[in-house]
Amino acid sequence: MEGEEERSENEGSFSKASIPKRIAIVVAGATVNIVFGLLVYFILMSTSTTYVTNEISSVLDGYAAQEIELQQNDKIVELDGRKIKNKYDLNKAMEKNNGQEVQIKIERNGETLNYNVKPTEVKNKSTGMYIDQNCKILSIEKGSSAEKQGIKTNDQIVKINGENINGDVNKILEIIQQKGLNTMLITVKRNNQEINIELTPEYKSSYYLGVNLKQAEDTFINHIIYGGIETKEFALSIVDNLKMIFTGGVSIDQMMGPVGISEVVAKTNGLKEFIYMMALISLSLGVTNLLPIPALDGGKILILIIEAIRRKPLKEKTEINIQLIGFSILIALSLYITYNDILRIF
């Protein structure tokens, strides 16, 4: 568009438009990606039949729910003030609670009941390794036992305690979680060499109420309602992932570029997974493009906001230099991520 990259004094150019109009034009491109991704995901989710409600189908023996005598057909409507509409809401609320006593609001036969209960603690082994289907380590949690004991990203697990894994990632997970097995000998392939590393998993606590929830009835209205709920959670998960990048919850080594994304798409199993990846990429691209980073649309919006506050534009040379610096940083980041993608693949 005339006047978008270089300023123009011609009537009708981008430069001569009002600031709100210019912001709307810049936002439009990313908005198309976001709307397309959400629409595709909504269609995908609204054709699914695996929606799980907030209604209890069974109570597990020995868990907190049994202690307070929750019953089949009870509806969990609130947990510590958070609305519970489905299994995802319940899991998210329990995760945030982190084992503290919770206040639960239940609907039973038209009556509202309130309970206070401490969730049941379940300890599981954790190594801090995230492993792909080829038994290659995609990333490692900071401070985890795997990092402390010398395992590195892109190592490929070939043996555990001398037993060949044969590319079976499920076998790795089963061995790690075996009762009575603590320290184990992990054999990894690194730079075409096999290295033996002793690994002692840590125990991490998870907390549960101990209920199974009912699946929703297969009706058109439920498809629309739960499809909308799933789509909202999908959008929020993208935003949460971006927050983790800036707060250190996700390292650069865990990020993927075009090469890594191409490999994941190539390995999708069936049309449903392919459509899901298409929606994920479109939404991620749209949201990322709105970040206030020079060279992205979000950076352009930030400059326009600064222009509105100053009531005059930045010098054209200054604006170009800001964009060039941002572009250089993005190129360097892209090269680094692509390098990591290639290492993961080969």
N, C-alpha and C positions, 0 to 999 in steps of 0.2 A: 504494500500500500504506500502511495506517495506520502512522504513526510514521516514515515514510521522509523526508518533507519537513519535517514539524514533529513534534517529540517527543511521544510519548504514553505514559502510564503504564498503559494497558490491557494486560492479559495477552494474549499472542498478537500484539501489535503489533511492528513492526520494531525500535522502540527497546528493547523488553524482551528481544529475542533476544540470544544470545551473540555476541561479536565474530566468531568463525569463521563462524557461520551468516549474519550480516549481510554479511560479505565474500563468501560464496558466493552470496548473493542478488544482490548488486551485480554480481558477475562473470558471472552467468548470462546476462544480456541480451547482453553483448558476445560471450560464448562462442557463443551461437546464431548470430550473424552470422559469426563466424570459421569455425565448423564447416560452416555452410551454404555459404560461399564456397569452402572447401577441397573439400567434397564435390562441388559443381557443377564445379569445375575438374578434379578427379580424373576424373569421368565424361567430361568433354570430352577430356582428354588420353588416357584409356584407350581411347577410340574412334578415336584418331588412328593413322596408320600411318607416321609420319615420324620414328620414333625412330632416333637415330644412336648407334652403339655406340662402344667404345674400340678396335675392331679396324681396322687399316689396310687400305684398299682399293687405294690407290695412293700412290706417293711422287713429289713434284713435283721436276722438274729444277732444280738450282741452289740448293736450300734445304738447311738444316742436316740434315734427316733423310736426305738422300742422302749427305751427307758421312760419316755414321756407319753407312751401309749398312743402314738400316731396310728391311724388306721387306713385301710384301703378306702379309696374314694375321697379322702381328705384332700383339700386344695391348699397348697402353700402359696399364700398371696403376698406375704411380706417377710423379709428377713433383715433385722436391724434397720427397719425403715425403708429398705429398698424393695421396690415392686418386683414380684416374681411372676413372670408370664410363661416361662418355659425352662427347660433343663439348663440352657446356656446362662440364663439369669441366676439360677441357683448356684451353678458352679462358680460363676464370677463373684457372687456375694460371699461364698464360702472361702474363696481364694483371698479376698480382701480381708476377711475376718481373721485369718491366720490362727485359728485354734482358740480364740477367746469365746467366752460365753455369749450366745446369740439369743436375740428375742425373735420368736417366730409367731407369725399370725396365720392361723388356720381357719378355713371355712369348712364346716361340717354340718350337713343337713340344714343349711340356711343360717346356722349360728356361727359367730366369730369367736374363736378361742385363741388365747395368748399363752405362750410357753417361754420359759427361759431354760436353756440347756447348753451344755458344753459339748461340742462336736467330738466324735471319736477319732483318736489319732491313729494313723496307720503309717508305719515307717517303711520306706523303700530305698533300695540302694541307688546311688547316683554317682556317675563317673564324671559328668560334665561334658561328655562327648556327644556331638550330633553327627550321626552317621547316615550316609546315603545308601541307596539300594545296591551299590557296588562295594559296600563295606569300607568306603573311603570317608575319612573324617572331614566333614564340612566346616565345623567350627568347634571351639572349646570355650567353656565358660571361664571367665576370669576367676582365679583363686580356687578352681576346682581341683580335685585329686588328679585328674588327667594332666592338667597344666603343671601342677607341682611335681609330678613324677616323670615329666619329660616327653609326653606325647604331644605331637604337633599337628596343626592343620595340614591336610593333604596326605597324612600317613594313611596307609591302607592296611586294615587288620586282616592277617592271613591265618593266624593260629591263636588259640587260647589254651594255655597249659599243654602245649604240644599237639593239640587236636586241630586238624585242618578245618577251617570255616567253610571253604569252597564257595565263597561269595554269598553266603546265606546270612543276611543281616538279622533275621529273626533268631537264628541260632546264637548270635552274639548276645542279644538281649536276654534270651533264656538262660544262658550260662551265667551272665552277670547277676541275675536275680535268684540264682539257686540258693536255697537255704544252707547255711553252714559254710558256704564258700566266701571267704573274705579276700585275702591277697591272692592274686592270680598273675600268671606270666602271660603278657600280651606280646605277640610277635607281629610287628608292623613292617611293611615294605616302604622304605624311604630312599629315594634316589637309586632305585634298583638294588638296594641292599636290605637284608632282613635284620631287624634290630629287636632284641628282647628287652622288654620293660616290665618291671614289677608294678602292678597297679592295685591299690587298695581302695575300693569304692567307699564313699561316705554315705551315711544314712540321712535321708531327708524326710521330714514329716509332712504328711498330707492329712486333711481333716474332712470327715464325712458325717452327714446325718444318718446315712444308711437307709435310703429309700430308692425304689425304682419308680419311675414316672411313666404314666400312660401315654401311648401314641394317640395323636389327635384323629378324629373321624375323617374319613376321606370324602370331604365335601368341597364344593367350589368356594364357599365363603372361607373355609379354613385354609384352602390353598392361597387365597389372596391375603388373608390376615398373617399367616405364618411366613409366607413369602416376603411380605413387607417387613416383618420383624427380623428375619434372617438377613435381608438386604441392609437394614439399618445397622445391624451388628457387623456386617461385612465392611461397611463404610467406616465405622468407628474403629475397627481393627487396623485399617490402613493408617488412620490418624495416630493411633497408639504406637504403631511400628515406627512412624516418623519421629514421634516424641522420644522413643527409645534410642534412635540414632543420635539425637542431640543431647541426650542425658547420659550416654555411655552404656546403655543397656544392650546395644548391638554394635559390634565392631565393624570396621570397614571390610575386614576379611570375610564377613558373613554376607556382604552385599553381592548382587549379581548384575552383570552388564548384559549386552546383547548376546554375547557368546554363551554365557551361562543360561540365560533365558531360553535361547534356541535349543540348548540341550534338554532342558526341562520339558519344553513343549514337544520336542521330538519323542520323549519318553511317555507322553500322556497315554493313558489307557482308555481308548474309546472317545466317542464324540462328547460325552458329558464333561470329562476332564479337560478336553481341549477347549470347550466353550468357557469353562470356569477360568482357565488360564488366560483366555482372551479378555474376559471381564476384569480379571485381576490386573493385567498389564495396562489396560485402558484406564482404569481407575487410578492406579498407581502413577501413571504418566501424567494424568490431569492434576492430581493433588501435588505431586512433586513440582510440576511446572509453575504452581502458584506460590512456591516458597520464595521469600524475599531475598533471593540470591541474584546478583548481577548476571546478565546473560539469559536468565529465565524470565518468563512473563511476570512472575512475582516481583522480580527485581525492577522491572519496568514500572509496575504499579507503585512500588515504594518510591521511585524517583518522581512519579506524578504526584504522589501525596506530599512529598517534600516541596515540589513546585507549588502546590496549592497552599501549603503553610507559609512559604516564603513570598507567595504572590508574584513570583517571577521564576522563569526556568533556570536550571543550572546552565553554566556555559557549555556550549555544544562539545568542546574539546574535553571538558571535565567528564561529561556524561559518557563520551566515547571511551575515555580511559578507564572509567569504572566498569563499563561493559567488557572491555578487553581483559581487565584483570579477572573478572568473574569467569569469562570464557576460558582463560588460561587455566584457572583452578579446576574448572569442570573437565577440561581436556586431560589434565594431569590425573585427576581422579578416575576418569574413564579408562585411561591407559593402565592404571594400577589395578582396577577392578577386572579389566579384560585379562591382564596377566594372571591374576588369581583364578579366573574362570578356566583359562587354558591349563593351569597346573592341576585344577580339580579334575578336568576331563582326562588328561594324559598322565 
